[in-house]
């Protein structure tokens, strides 16, 4: 029996390698010379990229690729502190006017020079997309060839942080205007790599941009391979056909660690996996006591310890510890007896039935199954619905009915403002728990315009209190990014917001 299994495994490996080599035969000049430094780094992930247009919404799945093609005005260091990038400095002229000095002689991939007009165009474009700035941005004034002023509708002390996220990458006005719809397939930025070619659903290849203002990348080519199956990604890594594999199943980590040719790279993230609760539901979830009962029935440590194998952390707040605004809060605690009591008080002494939606990602599906089992122990029968994230997004935008959705929030700007505005503010397009509380909106409005200091800290606690009393969302765990890599891969810079940088990355071929 063991012999037969080994033969099958061998066939699978050979098939995967053949598939990979055929699909990746693009006629590029990648390879190695004399078994030394490779001139192409190949990495893989499960989800395909919707678009390479950096300003087209918040696209986590594209970030590991597009962050190497585009630069924002600022960026973050390892401690999530804002540092210069395409802007060299800033100052607040008043509480609604931000003045920036722009870096000079920055080249786009098409050879043209970045201008203040390109920057103003990009900021206006981001605002039109509505995914990052919310409703605070008013417009940009060009002062001279190196200076711009950003006008805000209301004070926003943390607006600079928004200019540092990858999705605020600067784009060339003329290129975008010439083909707005096609820019996502033929992007042009200022980053260390420029777009070379792609086959949708298969691979995306970038090549080094030698005129990059921040210096030449150390490796000539960078290729992202789309490999949906977790097992396939692990096998391609183990056989040496990819140099890094994203979204490694926690159960495979030990095997990678034991392989002398491989290593595991980890990074805490700003991403919190959560349950959105439909606060408008006419069913059980519309009752706050039922929502509190659901929270009390979930043992998050079981998910972290047994499912994630410790590669994560139970979340007690929607604000991750990497944010300077984090403070531990007892949003919920595992207490099945309290859960049953709350259900009875809500009018469901014999339990109730709900629907729980999740995507097809292996870890999320398995976590949803664990939660389903835990809820059943207190009398809550949860029907598990697995569906494509795009289907869920379309459903929510149409304001369709649901009970619970497993989702995530990535605090890309490092400040709590984004969570508070996007998740619960009544008019937010990302308010997917359908929470509508004028008292919350008023508390947030006061908090967000208050400068950093003791008063703002007190107001933040007030805003936080609504998460505790109303339980519109249940934070489950904070994600730890796990990347399997060749042992010789060096220089890959991991980021808490997922914008991993390959500019200084190199890899040596196996001997």
C-alpha positions as CSV (number, residue, x, y, z in Angstrom):
1,X,0.0,0.0,0.0
2,X,2.8,2.4,0.9
3,X,4.5,1.7,-2.4
4,X,1.4,2.4,-4.4
5,X,0.9,5.7,-2.5
6,X,4.5,6.7,-3.3
7,X,4.0,6.0,-7.0
8,X,0.9,8.2,-7.1
9,X,2.7,11.0,-5.2
10,X,5.6,10.8,-7.7
11,X,3.1,11.0,-10.7
12,X,1.5,14.1,-9.1
13,X,4.8,15.8,-8.6
14,X,5.9,15.0,-12.2
15,X,2.6,16.3,-13.5
16,X,2.8,19.5,-11.5
17,X,6.3,20.2,-12.6
18,X,5.4,19.5,-16.3
19,X,2.4,21.8,-16.0
20,X,4.5,24.6,-14.4
21,X,7.3,24.4,-17.0
22,X,4.9,24.4,-19.9
23,X,2.7,27.2,-18.6
24,X,5.8,29.3,-17.7
25,X,7.6,28.8,-21.1
26,X,7.2,32.4,-22.2
27,X,10.3,33.0,-24.1
28,X,12.0,35.3,-21.6
29,X,15.7,35.3,-20.9
30,X,15.5,34.2,-17.3
31,X,17.7,31.4,-15.9
32,X,21.1,31.1,-14.2
33,X,24.6,31.0,-15.3
34,X,26.9,28.3,-13.9
35,X,24.5,27.5,-11.1
36,X,25.1,30.9,-9.5
37,X,22.8,33.8,-8.9
38,X,19.5,33.4,-10.7
39,X,18.3,36.3,-12.9
40,X,14.6,35.5,-12.2
41,X,12.7,35.1,-8.9
42,X,9.5,33.1,-9.2
43,X,7.0,33.1,-6.4
44,X,3.4,31.8,-6.3
45,X,0.1,32.5,-4.6
46,X,-3.4,31.1,-4.7
47,X,-5.6,34.0,-5.8
48,X,-5.4,35.6,-9.2
49,X,-5.1,39.4,-9.6
50,X,-8.1,41.3,-10.6
51,X,-6.2,44.3,-12.0
52,X,-2.7,45.8,-11.8
53,X,-4.1,49.3,-11.5
54,X,-2.7,50.3,-8.1
55,X,-5.4,52.9,-7.5
56,X,-8.3,50.5,-8.3
57,X,-9.5,49.8,-4.7
58,X,-7.8,47.9,-2.0
59,X,-6.5,44.7,-3.5
60,X,-4.5,42.7,-1.1
61,X,-4.0,39.8,-3.6
62,X,-2.2,42.2,-6.1
63,X,-0.1,44.0,-3.5
64,X,2.9,41.7,-3.5
65,X,3.2,42.3,-7.3
66,X,2.1,45.9,-7.8
67,X,4.1,47.3,-4.8
68,X,7.2,46.5,-6.8
69,X,6.0,48.6,-9.8
70,X,4.6,51.7,-8.0
71,X,5.8,54.1,-5.3
72,X,3.6,56.2,-3.0
73,X,4.4,59.7,-1.7
74,X,5.5,58.1,1.6
75,X,6.0,54.6,2.9
76,X,6.3,52.8,6.2
77,X,9.4,51.6,8.0
78,X,9.4,48.4,10.0
79,X,7.7,50.1,13.0
80,X,4.9,51.5,10.8
81,X,6.4,55.0,11.0
82,X,5.8,57.2,7.9
83,X,9.0,57.9,6.0
84,X,9.7,59.8,2.7
85,X,9.4,58.2,-0.7
86,X,8.2,60.2,-3.7
87,X,7.6,63.1,-1.3
88,X,10.7,64.2,0.7
89,X,8.9,66.2,3.4
90,X,5.6,67.6,4.6
91,X,4.1,70.2,6.9
92,X,0.6,71.2,7.9
93,X,-0.1,74.8,6.7
94,X,-3.3,74.6,8.8
95,X,-5.5,71.8,10.1
96,X,-7.0,71.2,6.6
97,X,-4.0,72.0,4.3
98,X,-1.1,69.6,3.9
99,X,2.0,70.9,2.0
100,X,4.4,68.4,0.4
101,X,7.8,68.7,-1.3
102,X,8.2,66.3,-4.2
103,X,11.3,64.3,-5.1
104,X,12.9,65.6,-8.3
105,X,13.9,63.8,-11.5
106,X,11.8,60.7,-10.8
107,X,11.3,58.6,-14.0
108,X,8.2,56.6,-14.9
109,X,8.7,53.3,-16.7
110,X,8.0,54.9,-20.1
111,X,10.9,57.3,-19.6
112,X,8.9,60.5,-18.8
113,X,9.6,62.5,-15.7
114,X,7.1,62.6,-12.8
115,X,5.5,66.0,-12.4
116,X,3.3,67.7,-9.8
117,X,0.5,67.4,-12.3
118,X,0.9,63.6,-12.2
119,X,0.7,63.6,-8.4
120,X,-2.4,65.8,-8.4
121,X,-4.1,63.7,-11.0
122,X,-3.3,60.5,-9.0
123,X,-4.7,61.9,-5.8
124,X,-7.9,63.1,-7.5
125,X,-8.2,59.7,-9.2
126,X,-7.8,57.8,-5.9
127,X,-10.6,60.0,-4.4
128,X,-12.9,59.2,-7.3
129,X,-12.4,55.5,-6.7
130,X,-13.6,56.2,-3.1
131,X,-11.7,53.3,-1.6
132,X,-9.0,55.1,0.4
133,X,-9.6,58.7,1.2
134,X,-13.3,58.4,2.2
135,X,-15.0,61.8,2.1
136,X,-12.2,63.9,3.7
137,X,-10.3,64.8,0.5
138,X,-11.1,68.0,-1.3
139,X,-8.4,68.6,-3.9
140,X,-4.8,69.3,-4.7
141,X,-3.2,72.7,-5.6
142,X,0.1,72.9,-7.5
143,X,2.3,75.5,-6.0
144,X,5.4,75.1,-8.2
145,X,7.5,72.4,-9.8
146,X,8.3,70.7,-6.5
147,X,5.5,71.7,-4.2
148,X,1.8,70.7,-3.9
149,X,-0.9,71.5,-1.3
150,X,-3.6,69.0,-0.4
151,X,-6.8,70.5,0.7
152,X,-9.1,68.5,3.1
153,X,-12.8,69.0,3.8
154,X,-12.3,68.5,7.5
155,X,-9.2,68.0,9.7
156,X,-7.6,64.5,9.5
157,X,-4.5,64.3,11.6
158,X,-3.6,60.9,10.1
159,X,-4.1,61.7,6.4
160,X,-0.4,61.4,5.8
161,X,-0.6,57.7,6.7
162,X,-3.1,57.3,3.8
163,X,-0.5,58.7,1.4
164,X,1.9,55.9,2.5
165,X,-0.2,52.9,1.7
166,X,0.6,51.0,-1.6
167,X,-2.8,51.8,-3.1
168,X,-1.8,55.5,-3.2
169,X,0.9,54.7,-5.8
170,X,1.6,57.6,-8.2
171,X,0.6,57.0,-11.9
172,X,1.4,59.0,-15.1
173,X,-1.6,61.2,-16.1
174,X,-1.0,61.0,-19.9
175,X,-0.7,57.2,-19.9
176,X,-3.9,56.7,-17.9
177,X,-5.9,59.2,-19.8
178,X,-4.8,57.6,-23.1
179,X,-6.3,54.3,-22.1
180,X,-8.1,54.4,-18.7
181,X,-9.6,50.9,-19.1
182,X,-6.4,49.3,-20.3
183,X,-4.1,50.7,-17.6
184,X,-4.8,47.8,-15.3
185,X,-3.4,45.4,-17.9
186,X,-0.4,47.6,-19.0
187,X,0.5,49.6,-15.9
188,X,3.3,52.2,-15.7
189,X,4.8,53.3,-12.4
190,X,8.1,54.5,-10.9
191,X,9.0,51.4,-8.9
192,X,12.1,49.1,-9.3
193,X,10.3,46.8,-11.6
194,X,8.2,47.5,-14.7
195,X,5.6,45.3,-16.4
196,X,6.8,42.9,-19.0
197,X,4.1,40.3,-19.8
198,X,1.3,38.3,-18.3
199,X,-1.2,35.5,-18.9
200,X,-4.3,36.1,-16.9
201,X,-4.9,33.3,-14.4
202,X,-1.4,31.9,-15.0
203,X,1.6,34.3,-14.5
204,X,2.7,38.0,-14.3
205,X,6.3,38.9,-15.1
206,X,8.1,42.1,-14.3
207,X,11.5,43.2,-15.4
208,X,14.1,45.5,-13.7
209,X,13.7,49.2,-14.3
210,X,17.2,50.5,-14.5
211,X,16.3,54.2,-14.2
212,X,14.5,53.7,-10.9
213,X,15.1,56.7,-8.5
214,X,15.7,54.3,-5.5
215,X,18.3,52.2,-7.3
216,X,18.4,49.1,-9.5
217,X,16.8,45.9,-8.4
218,X,19.3,43.1,-7.8
219,X,17.4,40.5,-9.8
220,X,16.5,41.0,-13.4
221,X,13.1,39.4,-13.6
222,X,10.3,38.9,-11.1
223,X,7.4,36.5,-11.8
224,X,4.3,35.8,-9.9
225,X,2.7,32.4,-10.6
226,X,-0.9,31.8,-9.9
227,X,-1.3,28.3,-8.3
228,X,-4.8,27.9,-6.7
229,X,-4.1,24.6,-4.9
230,X,-2.2,24.8,-1.6
231,X,-0.7,21.3,-2.2
232,X,0.6,22.4,-5.6
233,X,2.3,25.5,-4.2
234,X,4.1,23.4,-1.6
235,X,5.2,20.8,-4.1
236,X,6.6,23.4,-6.5
237,X,8.5,25.0,-3.6
238,X,9.9,21.6,-2.5
239,X,11.0,20.7,-6.1
240,X,12.7,24.1,-6.5
241,X,10.4,25.3,-9.3
242,X,9.4,28.4,-7.3
243,X,11.6,30.4,-5.0
244,X,8.8,31.5,-2.7
245,X,5.3,30.3,-2.0
246,X,2.6,32.4,-0.4
247,X,-0.4,31.1,1.6
248,X,1.2,28.0,2.9
249,X,-1.1,25.8,4.9
250,X,-0.1,25.8,8.6
251,X,0.0,22.0,8.5
252,X,2.8,22.1,5.9
253,X,5.1,24.4,7.8
254,X,6.8,21.7,9.8
255,X,7.7,19.8,6.6
256,X,9.2,23.0,5.0
257,X,11.2,23.7,8.2
258,X,12.6,20.2,8.1
259,X,13.8,20.5,4.4
260,X,17.4,21.6,4.3
261,X,16.8,23.4,1.1
262,X,13.9,25.5,2.4
263,X,13.0,28.0,5.1
264,X,9.9,29.7,6.5
265,X,9.6,33.5,6.6
266,X,7.1,35.0,8.9
267,X,5.7,38.5,9.6
268,X,3.0,39.7,11.9
269,X,0.4,41.7,9.9
270,X,-2.1,44.4,10.4
271,X,-4.8,42.0,9.3
272,X,-7.6,40.9,11.6
273,X,-9.9,38.0,10.5
274,X,-13.4,38.8,11.8
275,X,-17.1,37.9,11.7
276,X,-19.4,40.5,10.3
277,X,-22.8,40.3,12.1
278,X,-25.9,41.6,10.2
279,X,-27.2,44.1,12.7
280,X,-30.3,44.8,10.6
281,X,-31.3,41.1,10.4
282,X,-34.9,40.3,11.2
283,X,-33.7,36.9,12.4
284,X,-31.7,35.9,15.5
285,X,-28.5,37.9,14.6
286,X,-30.4,41.1,14.7
287,X,-30.7,40.7,18.5
288,X,-27.6,42.0,20.3
289,X,-27.9,39.2,22.9
290,X,-27.6,36.6,20.2
291,X,-24.6,38.3,18.8
292,X,-23.0,38.3,22.3
293,X,-24.0,34.6,22.7
294,X,-22.2,33.8,19.4
295,X,-19.1,35.7,20.6
296,X,-19.1,33.8,24.0
297,X,-19.5,30.4,22.2
298,X,-16.3,30.8,20.1
299,X,-13.0,29.6,21.5
300,X,-10.5,31.5,19.4
301,X,-7.5,29.8,21.0
302,X,-8.6,26.5,19.5
303,X,-8.4,28.0,16.0
304,X,-5.0,29.6,16.7
305,X,-3.4,26.6,18.4
306,X,-4.9,23.6,16.5
307,X,-5.8,25.0,13.1
308,X,-3.1,27.7,12.7
309,X,-0.5,25.7,14.6
310,X,0.4,28.9,16.5
311,X,0.9,31.0,13.4
312,X,-1.5,33.7,14.4
313,X,-2.9,35.2,17.6
314,X,-6.3,35.3,19.1
315,X,-7.8,38.8,18.5
316,X,-9.4,40.8,21.4
317,X,-9.7,44.0,19.4
318,X,-10.1,45.2,15.8
319,X,-6.9,47.1,16.2
320,X,-3.8,44.9,15.9
321,X,-0.9,45.2,18.4
322,X,1.4,46.6,15.7
323,X,-0.7,49.8,15.7
324,X,0.4,52.4,18.3
325,X,-3.4,52.8,19.1
326,X,-3.8,49.2,20.2
327,X,-5.1,48.6,23.6
328,X,-6.2,45.2,24.9
329,X,-10.0,45.1,25.3
330,X,-12.2,42.3,26.5
331,X,-14.6,42.4,23.5
332,X,-15.6,38.9,24.2
333,X,-14.6,35.9,26.3
334,X,-15.1,32.2,25.7
335,X,-18.0,31.2,28.1
336,X,-20.4,28.6,26.6
337,X,-22.7,28.7,29.7
338,X,-23.0,32.4,29.4
339,X,-23.8,31.9,25.7
340,X,-26.7,29.6,26.5
341,X,-28.0,32.1,29.1
342,X,-27.9,34.9,26.6
343,X,-29.7,32.8,24.0
344,X,-32.5,32.1,26.5
345,X,-32.8,35.8,27.4
346,X,-33.0,36.6,23.7
347,X,-36.0,34.3,23.4
348,X,-34.1,31.2,22.0
349,X,-33.9,28.8,24.9
350,X,-33.7,25.9,22.5
351,X,-31.1,27.5,20.2
352,X,-31.5,29.0,16.8
353,X,-30.5,28.6,13.1
354,X,-28.2,31.0,11.2
355,X,-26.2,31.1,8.0
356,X,-22.5,31.7,8.0
357,X,-20.7,32.7,4.7
358,X,-17.0,32.3,4.0
359,X,-14.7,32.2,1.0
360,X,-13.0,29.2,-0.4
361,X,-9.6,29.8,1.2
362,X,-8.6,26.6,3.0
363,X,-7.8,28.2,6.3
364,X,-10.9,30.3,6.4
365,X,-13.1,27.4,5.5
366,X,-11.5,25.2,8.1
367,X,-11.9,27.9,10.7
368,X,-15.5,28.3,9.8
369,X,-16.0,24.6,10.4
370,X,-14.5,24.9,13.8
371,X,-16.8,27.8,14.7
372,X,-19.7,25.8,13.3
373,X,-18.9,23.0,15.7
374,X,-18.5,25.3,18.7
375,X,-21.8,27.1,18.0
376,X,-23.6,23.8,17.8
377,X,-22.5,23.0,21.4
378,X,-24.6,25.9,22.7
379,X,-27.6,25.2,20.4
380,X,-26.8,27.5,17.4
381,X,-27.1,25.5,14.2
382,X,-25.0,27.4,11.6
383,X,-25.4,26.5,7.9
384,X,-22.0,27.0,6.3
385,X,-22.0,28.6,2.9
386,X,-18.8,28.7,0.9
387,X,-18.8,31.2,-1.9
388,X,-16.4,33.3,-4.0
389,X,-15.4,36.7,-2.4
390,X,-16.6,38.6,-5.5
391,X,-20.1,37.0,-5.1
392,X,-20.1,38.1,-1.4
393,X,-18.9,41.6,-2.3
394,X,-21.7,42.0,-4.9
395,X,-24.2,40.7,-2.4
396,X,-23.2,43.2,0.2
397,X,-23.1,46.1,-2.2
398,X,-26.7,45.2,-3.1
399,X,-27.5,45.3,0.6
400,X,-28.9,41.7,0.5
401,X,-29.8,39.8,3.6
402,X,-27.3,37.6,5.5
403,X,-26.5,36.4,9.0
404,X,-22.8,36.2,9.4
405,X,-19.9,36.7,7.0
406,X,-16.3,35.7,7.7
407,X,-14.2,38.7,6.5
408,X,-11.0,40.5,7.3
409,X,-9.8,44.1,7.8
410,X,-6.2,45.1,7.0
411,X,-5.2,48.2,8.8
412,X,-2.9,49.3,6.0
413,X,-2.5,52.9,7.2
414,X,-1.6,51.8,10.8
415,X,-4.2,54.1,12.5
416,X,-7.5,53.1,14.1
417,X,-9.4,55.7,12.0
418,X,-9.7,53.4,9.1
419,X,-11.3,50.6,11.1
420,X,-13.7,52.9,12.9
421,X,-14.8,54.6,9.6
422,X,-14.9,51.7,7.3
423,X,-16.4,49.0,9.5
424,X,-19.2,50.8,11.4
425,X,-19.8,54.3,10.1
426,X,-23.4,54.4,8.8
427,X,-22.5,55.8,5.3
428,X,-19.4,53.7,4.8
429,X,-19.4,51.5,1.7
430,X,-17.5,48.9,3.7
431,X,-20.0,48.8,6.5
432,X,-20.9,45.2,5.9
433,X,-22.5,44.6,9.2
434,X,-25.2,47.1,8.3
435,X,-24.6,48.9,11.5
436,X,-26.5,52.2,11.8
437,X,-26.0,54.1,15.1
438,X,-26.1,58.0,15.1
439,X,-24.4,58.0,18.5
440,X,-21.5,56.1,17.0
441,X,-21.3,58.4,14.0
442,X,-21.2,61.4,16.3
443,X,-18.5,59.9,18.5
444,X,-16.4,59.1,15.4
445,X,-16.9,62.5,13.9
446,X,-15.5,64.2,17.0
447,X,-12.7,61.7,17.4
448,X,-11.4,61.9,13.8
449,X,-10.9,65.7,13.8
450,X,-9.2,65.8,17.2
451,X,-5.4,66.1,17.1
452,X,-3.3,63.4,18.7
453,X,-3.1,63.6,22.4
454,X,-5.0,62.7,25.6
455,X,-8.4,64.0,24.4
456,X,-8.1,61.9,21.2
457,X,-7.2,58.9,23.2
458,X,-10.3,59.3,25.4
459,X,-12.5,59.7,22.3
460,X,-11.0,56.6,20.8
461,X,-12.0,54.6,23.9
462,X,-15.5,56.0,23.5
463,X,-15.7,54.9,19.9
464,X,-14.3,51.5,20.9
465,X,-17.1,51.0,23.4
466,X,-19.7,50.5,20.7
467,X,-17.8,47.5,19.5
468,X,-18.1,46.0,23.0
469,X,-21.7,46.9,23.7
470,X,-23.3,46.2,20.3
471,X,-21.0,43.4,19.0
472,X,-21.4,44.3,15.3
473,X,-18.2,42.4,14.6
474,X,-16.3,39.6,16.3
475,X,-12.5,39.8,15.8
476,X,-11.2,36.2,15.6
477,X,-7.5,36.2,15.0
478,X,-4.6,38.4,13.8
479,X,-2.9,37.0,10.8
480,X,0.7,36.0,10.7
481,X,2.0,36.0,7.2
482,X,3.8,32.7,6.4
483,X,5.9,32.4,3.3
484,X,7.8,29.2,2.3
485,X,11.1,30.1,0.5
486,X,14.2,28.6,-0.9
487,X,17.0,28.6,1.7
488,X,19.1,30.8,-0.6
489,X,16.5,33.5,-1.0
490,X,17.9,36.7,0.6
491,X,16.8,40.3,0.8
492,X,13.0,39.9,0.6
493,X,11.5,42.6,2.8
494,X,8.3,41.6,4.4
495,X,5.8,44.2,5.4
496,X,3.0,44.1,8.0
497,X,0.6,45.5,5.4
498,X,1.5,42.8,2.8
499,X,3.5,45.0,0.4
500,X,6.5,42.7,0.2
501,X,9.5,44.3,-1.6
502,X,11.8,42.4,-3.9
503,X,14.1,45.2,-4.9
504,X,17.0,43.8,-2.9
505,X,16.0,40.1,-3.2
506,X,18.4,37.5,-4.7
507,X,18.3,33.8,-4.9
508,X,20.9,31.2,-5.8
509,X,20.0,28.1,-7.7
510,X,20.3,24.7,-6.0
511,X,23.6,22.8,-6.6
